[in-house]
Amino acid sequence: MDEIAIGTLIASTLRVATPLILCALAGVLCERAGVIDLGLEGKMLACAFAAGAAGAVSGSLMLALLAALVVGLALSMLHGFGCVSHRGDQVVMGMAITMTAAGLTIVLGVAWFKTGGQTPPLPDAARLGAQFTGLAEWLKTVPYIGTTLALGLLGHNWLVYGAFAGVAAVWWLLFRTRFGLRLRAAGENPAMVDAAGVSIVALRYQALALNGVFCSLAGAYLVLAQNPSFVPNMTAGRGYMAMAALIFGKWHPVGALAACLLFGFLDAAAIRLQGAPLPLIGAVPVQAIQALPYVLTVVLLAGFVGRSRAPKALGVPYLKER
C-alpha cells in the first residue's frame, strides 16, 4: 500500500471509531457505577435525531449540539428514575429506551418533515468542519511519512480529537480522583460506600449524567460529521458494538478505545475490500465484507463476557439497609 492508501485507511478508521469511542465511554461510566446500559443504541439514535432536527430548522451548530445534549441527559435521567430511584430492571429499561427511540424518531420525522422519517440536509454552518488543514498541507511536504500522517491524523473535526481526549479524561476521572474512586466502589461494593456516608443514588445519577453527555456527542457526530441529515435507524447497531467494546476492554476506557479502533479499522477495511479479489478466494461478496464488524461483535461478546470480570454490583439495584 502506498502512502495515500495507508493515510486514507487511518483517517477512515478514526472517523468510524469516533462515535463508538464516545458511546463506549458513556457505557464505561455508568456501568462502573453499577448500572447496566443497554439503552446506548437508543440514546445515541435519539440524540442524532435531535441534532439533525435542530440543525435543519435553525441552521446553527450550537443549537444542534444543545438539542442533542438535552435529549441525552433527559434519557439518562429517565434511565436513572426507573433503575436507580425505583430499582427497576436495568436490562428491560435499557431495551425500552432503545425500542422507543427507534420508533419515536421515525414518527416525529414523518410528522415534522414529511420525508419518510429523515430530516432535511443540514447547511454547512450546522456541520462540523475540518481542523488543522493548514498543518496538514505543510506536513505533506515531509518525505516518506508526511503524506500518511497528514491524511491519517489531520483534517478531522474537533469531535474526533475530542473522543481521544475523552478517553484520557475518563481514565483520569475514574482512577485519579476521589469521585472516580467512589464511583467505582459504587459498582463493586455499594454497601461500603453507603456506610461511609456517600449517597449511592447520587453517585449513580452523576454517572448517568456523564453517560448522557457522551451519548449526546456520539449521536450528534453521526449527523453533524458523517451524514448530512438524520436517517431512520442510522446508528445501525453502533450502541451494541460500543457495549461489546467496553466488555472486551474490561470496563476500562483505554481497553474500550482499543476495541473501538479495531471495529473502526474493520469497517474501514471492509469498504476498501468491496469487490477486491483475495488470493485463493476470489471476489468476496459485499454483504460478507459489510458483516465483518458485526460478526466480530458477536464473537467478542461470546468469547469475552465470561472472561471479563464485570463490576460485582452491576445490574443489582441497591436497597439501603435500615
C-alpha beads as a LAMMPS data file, in Angstrom:
LAMMPS data file: protein, C-alpha beads

322 atoms
321 bonds

1 atom types
1 bond types

-500.0 500.0 xlo xhi
-500.0 500.0 ylo yhi
-500.0 500.0 zlo zhi

Masses

1 110.0

Atoms # bond

1 1 1 0.000 0.000 0.000
2 1 1 1.223 3.492 -0.818
3 1 1 1.274 6.489 1.490
4 1 1 -2.081 7.810 0.288
5 1 1 -3.831 4.464 0.748
6 1 1 -2.419 3.983 4.266
7 1 1 -3.259 7.543 5.285
8 1 1 -6.792 7.221 3.935
9 1 1 -7.290 3.942 5.799
10 1 1 -6.097 5.502 9.070
11 1 1 -8.379 8.508 8.561
12 1 1 -11.391 6.283 7.846
13 1 1 -10.621 4.189 10.929
14 1 1 -10.595 7.256 13.177
15 1 1 -13.792 8.673 11.696
16 1 1 -15.692 5.409 12.009
17 1 1 -14.377 4.694 15.510
18 1 1 -15.248 8.120 16.955
19 1 1 -18.960 7.508 17.745
20 1 1 -18.063 4.064 19.099
21 1 1 -15.439 5.570 21.418
22 1 1 -17.810 8.222 22.738
23 1 1 -20.597 5.705 23.255
24 1 1 -18.262 3.188 24.909
25 1 1 -17.073 5.861 27.350
26 1 1 -20.722 6.518 28.215
27 1 1 -21.159 2.834 28.971
28 1 1 -17.948 2.604 30.995
29 1 1 -19.015 5.442 33.271
30 1 1 -22.485 4.189 34.138
31 1 1 -21.560 0.502 34.329
32 1 1 -18.617 1.244 36.617
33 1 1 -21.229 2.762 38.911
34 1 1 -23.317 -0.418 38.747
35 1 1 -25.946 0.482 36.136
36 1 1 -26.264 -1.673 33.013
37 1 1 -26.974 0.446 29.938
38 1 1 -28.493 -1.456 27.048
39 1 1 -30.035 1.838 26.021
40 1 1 -26.818 3.159 24.461
41 1 1 -28.186 2.447 20.989
42 1 1 -31.449 4.252 21.643
43 1 1 -29.850 7.235 23.370
44 1 1 -27.414 7.707 20.512
45 1 1 -30.221 7.418 17.936
46 1 1 -32.461 9.916 19.757
47 1 1 -29.587 12.378 20.116
48 1 1 -28.768 12.050 16.420
49 1 1 -32.380 12.892 15.562
50 1 1 -32.393 15.848 17.948
51 1 1 -29.193 17.221 16.419
52 1 1 -30.483 16.663 12.891
53 1 1 -33.866 18.250 13.535
54 1 1 -32.491 21.252 15.415
55 1 1 -29.694 21.785 12.919
56 1 1 -32.017 21.569 9.912
57 1 1 -34.533 24.019 11.392
58 1 1 -32.143 26.533 12.950
59 1 1 -29.057 26.176 10.798
60 1 1 -26.980 26.515 13.962
61 1 1 -24.276 24.104 15.047
62 1 1 -24.546 25.190 18.690
63 1 1 -28.316 24.662 18.788
64 1 1 -27.918 21.239 17.190
65 1 1 -25.370 20.234 19.842
66 1 1 -27.534 21.708 22.611
67 1 1 -30.591 19.767 21.425
68 1 1 -28.608 16.525 21.402
69 1 1 -27.269 17.289 24.883
70 1 1 -30.747 17.959 26.289
71 1 1 -32.149 14.735 24.840
72 1 1 -29.169 12.668 26.008
73 1 1 -29.394 13.998 29.554
74 1 1 -33.181 13.572 29.626
75 1 1 -32.970 9.918 28.575
76 1 1 -30.201 9.205 31.075
77 1 1 -32.238 10.811 33.864
78 1 1 -35.240 8.733 32.779
79 1 1 -32.993 5.691 32.942
80 1 1 -31.933 6.671 36.443
81 1 1 -35.515 7.356 37.536
82 1 1 -36.578 3.879 36.536
83 1 1 -33.490 1.904 37.587
84 1 1 -31.906 3.869 40.423
85 1 1 -34.773 5.624 42.163
86 1 1 -37.348 2.877 41.657
87 1 1 -34.961 -0.101 41.330
88 1 1 -36.482 -1.351 38.081
89 1 1 -34.947 -3.998 35.865
90 1 1 -31.981 -2.311 34.199
91 1 1 -31.929 -4.571 31.140
92 1 1 -35.611 -4.042 30.437
93 1 1 -35.291 -0.291 30.943
94 1 1 -32.390 -0.041 28.530
95 1 1 -34.149 -2.049 25.851
96 1 1 -37.298 0.039 26.348
97 1 1 -35.319 3.219 25.708
98 1 1 -33.812 1.744 22.547
99 1 1 -37.118 0.468 21.175
100 1 1 -38.904 3.725 21.982
101 1 1 -36.193 5.802 20.319
102 1 1 -36.241 3.625 17.196
103 1 1 -39.959 4.149 16.730
104 1 1 -40.340 7.704 18.008
105 1 1 -37.616 9.181 15.814
106 1 1 -39.353 7.848 12.702
107 1 1 -42.790 9.025 13.828
108 1 1 -41.545 12.522 14.664
109 1 1 -39.512 12.698 11.465
110 1 1 -42.553 11.839 9.358
111 1 1 -44.803 14.224 11.284
112 1 1 -42.414 17.189 11.246
113 1 1 -40.587 16.932 7.924
114 1 1 -42.787 14.717 5.683
115 1 1 -39.714 12.977 4.260
116 1 1 -40.144 9.382 5.379
117 1 1 -38.532 9.900 8.778
118 1 1 -35.465 11.735 7.509
119 1 1 -34.590 15.315 8.311
120 1 1 -33.709 17.851 5.618
121 1 1 -29.988 18.170 4.858
122 1 1 -28.146 20.369 7.309
123 1 1 -26.472 23.532 5.984
124 1 1 -22.700 23.763 6.156
125 1 1 -22.958 26.216 9.052
126 1 1 -24.572 23.482 11.170
127 1 1 -21.935 20.864 10.454
128 1 1 -18.518 20.191 11.942
129 1 1 -15.601 21.408 9.855
130 1 1 -12.115 20.027 9.362
131 1 1 -9.348 21.180 11.711
132 1 1 -5.582 21.603 11.229
133 1 1 -5.892 21.731 7.428
134 1 1 -3.022 24.202 7.138
135 1 1 -0.751 21.981 9.192
136 1 1 -1.786 19.018 7.050
137 1 1 -0.694 20.787 3.864
138 1 1 2.681 21.588 5.402
139 1 1 3.130 18.044 6.721
140 1 1 2.616 16.602 3.236
141 1 1 5.924 18.145 2.221
142 1 1 7.784 15.944 4.725
143 1 1 9.262 12.956 2.843
144 1 1 8.318 9.312 3.450
145 1 1 5.727 9.641 6.240
146 1 1 4.424 13.195 5.806
147 1 1 1.573 12.328 3.449
148 1 1 0.468 9.366 5.568
149 1 1 0.408 11.411 8.777
150 1 1 -1.290 14.372 7.121
151 1 1 -4.071 12.289 5.594
152 1 1 -4.466 9.971 8.563
153 1 1 -4.186 12.219 11.596
154 1 1 -5.012 15.761 10.476
155 1 1 -8.034 17.366 8.866
156 1 1 -10.599 15.738 11.149
157 1 1 -13.300 17.643 13.025
158 1 1 -12.920 18.519 16.702
159 1 1 -15.140 15.659 17.918
160 1 1 -12.653 13.119 16.542
161 1 1 -9.871 14.662 18.606
162 1 1 -12.312 15.188 21.471
163 1 1 -13.079 11.472 21.593
164 1 1 -9.428 10.659 22.288
165 1 1 -9.219 13.465 24.816
166 1 1 -12.350 11.997 26.401
167 1 1 -10.585 8.661 26.904
168 1 1 -7.800 10.389 28.828
169 1 1 -10.312 12.459 30.801
170 1 1 -12.421 9.448 31.782
171 1 1 -9.298 7.478 32.753
172 1 1 -8.144 10.366 34.947
173 1 1 -11.609 10.784 36.444
174 1 1 -12.009 7.095 37.294
175 1 1 -8.505 6.319 38.546
176 1 1 -7.033 9.591 39.779
177 1 1 -9.879 11.371 41.587
178 1 1 -11.858 10.784 44.770
179 1 1 -15.081 10.935 42.781
180 1 1 -13.813 8.183 40.480
181 1 1 -12.852 6.002 43.439
182 1 1 -16.321 6.376 44.913
183 1 1 -17.970 5.756 41.564
184 1 1 -16.032 2.538 41.031
185 1 1 -16.783 1.469 44.600
186 1 1 -20.483 2.046 43.936
187 1 1 -20.274 -0.628 41.252
188 1 1 -18.249 -3.029 43.378
189 1 1 -19.480 -2.681 46.955
190 1 1 -22.267 -0.106 47.296
191 1 1 -22.966 -1.036 50.923
192 1 1 -19.429 0.029 51.875
193 1 1 -19.840 3.360 50.091
194 1 1 -23.175 3.933 51.772
195 1 1 -21.664 3.106 55.148
196 1 1 -19.072 5.828 54.523
197 1 1 -21.899 8.354 54.235
198 1 1 -21.846 8.739 50.427
199 1 1 -25.160 8.514 48.574
200 1 1 -25.276 5.637 46.075
201 1 1 -28.267 7.220 44.369
202 1 1 -26.393 10.493 43.848
203 1 1 -23.290 8.739 42.528
204 1 1 -25.267 6.688 40.033
205 1 1 -27.206 9.717 38.843
206 1 1 -23.942 11.601 38.355
207 1 1 -22.545 8.690 36.355
208 1 1 -25.711 8.630 34.243
209 1 1 -25.466 12.388 33.654
210 1 1 -21.950 11.905 32.242
211 1 1 -23.317 8.947 30.296
212 1 1 -25.919 11.244 28.724
213 1 1 -23.276 13.797 27.715
214 1 1 -21.140 11.230 25.899
215 1 1 -24.188 9.636 24.239
216 1 1 -25.291 13.054 23.002
217 1 1 -21.854 13.695 21.470
218 1 1 -21.850 10.259 19.831
219 1 1 -25.307 10.777 18.347
220 1 1 -24.609 14.336 17.234
221 1 1 -21.419 13.194 15.484
222 1 1 -23.391 10.905 13.182
223 1 1 -25.393 13.834 11.807
224 1 1 -23.008 16.747 12.166
225 1 1 -19.945 14.987 10.780
226 1 1 -20.710 11.712 8.985
227 1 1 -24.077 12.118 7.265
228 1 1 -25.661 15.401 6.111
229 1 1 -29.035 14.536 7.666
230 1 1 -30.716 12.141 10.063
231 1 1 -31.746 8.792 8.582
232 1 1 -34.011 6.305 10.413
233 1 1 -32.017 3.737 12.411
234 1 1 -28.763 5.358 11.304
235 1 1 -26.917 4.079 14.385
236 1 1 -27.056 0.601 12.784
237 1 1 -26.079 -1.289 15.928
238 1 1 -23.247 1.014 16.967
239 1 1 -24.568 1.135 20.525
240 1 1 -24.281 -2.635 20.817
241 1 1 -20.827 -2.537 19.255
242 1 1 -19.827 0.006 21.895
243 1 1 -21.205 -2.345 24.542
244 1 1 -19.074 -5.154 23.125
245 1 1 -16.056 -2.821 23.105
246 1 1 -16.364 -1.938 26.785
247 1 1 -16.757 -5.621 27.708
248 1 1 -13.760 -6.544 25.557
249 1 1 -11.875 -3.668 27.180
250 1 1 -12.785 -4.953 30.666
251 1 1 -14.698 -1.794 31.586
252 1 1 -11.538 0.276 31.212
253 1 1 -11.537 3.378 28.964
254 1 1 -8.202 2.530 27.314
255 1 1 -9.256 -1.061 26.668
256 1 1 -12.553 0.155 25.218
257 1 1 -10.609 2.557 22.981
258 1 1 -8.517 -0.307 21.591
259 1 1 -11.625 -2.353 20.812
260 1 1 -13.340 0.609 19.140
261 1 1 -10.291 1.241 16.967
262 1 1 -10.351 -2.422 15.965
263 1 1 -14.019 -2.151 14.993
264 1 1 -13.308 1.064 13.123
265 1 1 -10.410 -0.499 11.260
266 1 1 -12.519 -3.482 10.198
267 1 1 -15.290 -1.206 8.991
268 1 1 -12.859 0.991 7.077
269 1 1 -11.094 -2.047 5.611
270 1 1 -14.450 -3.537 4.613
271 1 1 -15.153 -0.518 2.426
272 1 1 -11.806 -0.906 0.653
273 1 1 -12.211 -4.671 0.230
274 1 1 -15.561 -4.453 -1.517
275 1 1 -15.125 -6.007 -4.935
276 1 1 -11.387 -6.607 -4.427
277 1 1 -10.247 -10.190 -5.217
278 1 1 -8.432 -12.071 -2.452
279 1 1 -5.795 -14.781 -3.018
280 1 1 -7.245 -18.314 -3.252
281 1 1 -10.730 -16.940 -2.555
282 1 1 -11.553 -14.521 -5.339
283 1 1 -14.044 -11.714 -5.016
284 1 1 -15.746 -11.717 -1.627
285 1 1 -19.446 -10.787 -1.615
286 1 1 -20.084 -7.238 -0.480
287 1 1 -22.547 -8.457 2.145
288 1 1 -19.900 -10.663 3.751
289 1 1 -17.443 -7.782 3.949
290 1 1 -20.044 -5.428 5.434
291 1 1 -20.949 -8.018 8.068
292 1 1 -17.384 -8.333 9.401
293 1 1 -17.658 -5.716 12.202
294 1 1 -20.946 -7.195 13.402
295 1 1 -19.647 -10.759 13.289
296 1 1 -16.649 -9.669 15.350
297 1 1 -19.037 -8.051 17.854
298 1 1 -20.853 -11.349 18.336
299 1 1 -17.563 -13.257 18.633
300 1 1 -16.203 -10.852 21.227
301 1 1 -19.395 -10.941 23.253
302 1 1 -19.468 -14.735 23.148
303 1 1 -15.797 -15.149 23.962
304 1 1 -15.110 -12.417 26.485
305 1 1 -18.303 -11.925 28.501
306 1 1 -17.315 -14.823 30.741
307 1 1 -13.632 -13.893 30.908
308 1 1 -14.024 -10.189 31.609
309 1 1 -14.913 -9.540 35.219
310 1 1 -17.750 -7.074 35.410
311 1 1 -18.257 -4.810 38.431
312 1 1 -19.701 -7.015 41.169
313 1 1 -22.790 -4.870 41.741
314 1 1 -23.506 -4.324 38.035
315 1 1 -27.217 -4.627 37.400
316 1 1 -28.079 -5.039 41.080
317 1 1 -30.419 -2.323 42.462
318 1 1 -29.183 -1.027 45.783
319 1 1 -31.578 -1.184 48.700
320 1 1 -30.310 0.641 51.746
321 1 1 -30.420 -1.405 54.917
322 1 1 -32.329 0.145 57.785

Bonds

1 1 1 2
2 1 2 3
3 1 3 4
4 1 4 5
5 1 5 6
6 1 6 7
7 1 7 8
8 1 8 9
9 1 9 10
10 1 10 11
11 1 11 12
12 1 12 13
13 1 13 14
14 1 14 15
15 1 15 16
16 1 16 17
17 1 17 18
18 1 18 19
19 1 19 20
20 1 20 21
21 1 21 22
22 1 22 23
23 1 23 24
24 1 24 25
25 1 25 26
26 1 26 27
27 1 27 28
28 1 28 29
29 1 29 30
30 1 30 31
31 1 31 32
32 1 32 33
33 1 33 34
34 1 34 35
35 1 35 36
36 1 36 37
37 1 37 38
38 1 38 39
39 1 39 40
40 1 40 41
41 1 41 42
42 1 42 43
43 1 43 44
44 1 44 45
45 1 45 46
46 1 46 47
47 1 47 48
48 1 48 49
49 1 49 50
50 1 50 51
51 1 51 52
52 1 52 53
53 1 53 54
54 1 54 55
55 1 55 56
56 1 56 57
57 1 57 58
58 1 58 59
59 1 59 60
60 1 60 61
61 1 61 62
62 1 62 63
63 1 63 64
64 1 64 65
65 1 65 66
66 1 66 67
67 1 67 68
68 1 68 69
69 1 69 70
70 1 70 71
71 1 71 72
72 1 72 73
73 1 73 74
74 1 74 75
75 1 75 76
76 1 76 77
77 1 77 78
78 1 78 79
79 1 79 80
80 1 80 81
81 1 81 82
82 1 82 83
83 1 83 84
84 1 84 85
85 1 85 86
86 1 86 87
87 1 87 88
88 1 88 89
89 1 89 90
90 1 90 91
91 1 91 92
92 1 92 93
93 1 93 94
94 1 94 95
95 1 95 96
96 1 96 97
97 1 97 98
98 1 98 99
99 1 99 100
100 1 100 101
101 1 101 102
102 1 102 103
103 1 103 104
104 1 104 105
105 1 105 106
106 1 106 107
107 1 107 108
108 1 108 109
109 1 109 110
110 1 110 111
111 1 111 112
112 1 112 113
113 1 113 114
114 1 114 115
115 1 115 116
116 1 116 117
117 1 117 118
118 1 118 119
119 1 119 120
120 1 120 121
121 1 121 122
122 1 122 123
123 1 123 124
124 1 124 125
125 1 125 126
126 1 126 127
127 1 127 128
128 1 128 129
129 1 129 130
130 1 130 131
131 1 131 132
132 1 132 133
133 1 133 134
134 1 134 135
135 1 135 136
136 1 136 137
137 1 137 138
138 1 138 139
139 1 139 140
140 1 140 141
141 1 141 142
142 1 142 143
143 1 143 144
144 1 144 145
145 1 145 146
146 1 146 147
147 1 147 148
148 1 148 149
149 1 149 150
150 1 150 151
151 1 151 152
152 1 152 153
153 1 153 154
154 1 154 155
155 1 155 156
156 1 156 157
157 1 157 158
158 1 158 159
159 1 159 160
160 1 160 161
161 1 161 162
162 1 162 163
163 1 163 164
164 1 164 165
165 1 165 166
166 1 166 167
167 1 167 168
168 1 168 169
169 1 169 170
170 1 170 171
171 1 171 172
172 1 172 173
173 1 173 174
174 1 174 175
175 1 175 176
176 1 176 177
177 1 177 178
178 1 178 179
179 1 179 180
180 1 180 181
181 1 181 182
182 1 182 183
183 1 183 184
184 1 184 185
185 1 185 186
186 1 186 187
187 1 187 188
188 1 188 189
189 1 189 190
190 1 190 191
191 1 191 192
192 1 192 193
193 1 193 194
194 1 194 195
195 1 195 196
196 1 196 197
197 1 197 198
198 1 198 199
199 1 199 200
200 1 200 201
201 1 201 202
202 1 202 203
203 1 203 204
204 1 204 205
205 1 205 206
206 1 206 207
207 1 207 208
208 1 208 209
209 1 209 210
210 1 210 211
211 1 211 212
212 1 212 213
213 1 213 214
214 1 214 215
215 1 215 216
216 1 216 217
217 1 217 218
218 1 218 219
219 1 219 220
220 1 220 221
221 1 221 222
222 1 222 223
223 1 223 224
224 1 224 225
225 1 225 226
226 1 226 227
227 1 227 228
228 1 228 229
229 1 229 230
230 1 230 231
231 1 231 232
232 1 232 233
233 1 233 234
234 1 234 235
235 1 235 236
236 1 236 237
237 1 237 238
238 1 238 239
239 1 239 240
240 1 240 241
241 1 241 242
242 1 242 243
243 1 243 244
244 1 244 245
245 1 245 246
246 1 246 247
247 1 247 248
248 1 248 249
249 1 249 250
250 1 250 251
251 1 251 252
252 1 252 253
253 1 253 254
254 1 254 255
255 1 255 256
256 1 256 257
257 1 257 258
258 1 258 259
259 1 259 260
260 1 260 261
261 1 261 262
262 1 262 263
263 1 263 264
264 1 264 265
265 1 265 266
266 1 266 267
267 1 267 268
268 1 268 269
269 1 269 270
270 1 270 271
271 1 271 272
272 1 272 273
273 1 273 274
274 1 274 275
275 1 275 276
276 1 276 277
277 1 277 278
278 1 278 279
279 1 279 280
280 1 280 281
281 1 281 282
282 1 282 283
283 1 283 284
284 1 284 285
285 1 285 286
286 1 286 287
287 1 287 288
288 1 288 289
289 1 289 290
290 1 290 291
291 1 291 292
292 1 292 293
293 1 293 294
294 1 294 295
295 1 295 296
296 1 296 297
297 1 297 298
298 1 298 299
299 1 299 300
300 1 300 301
301 1 301 302
302 1 302 303
303 1 303 304
304 1 304 305
305 1 305 306
306 1 306 307
307 1 307 308
308 1 308 309
309 1 309 310
310 1 310 311
311 1 311 312
312 1 312 313
313 1 313 314
314 1 314 315
315 1 315 316
316 1 316 317
317 1 317 318
318 1 318 319
319 1 319 320
320 1 320 321
321 1 321 322
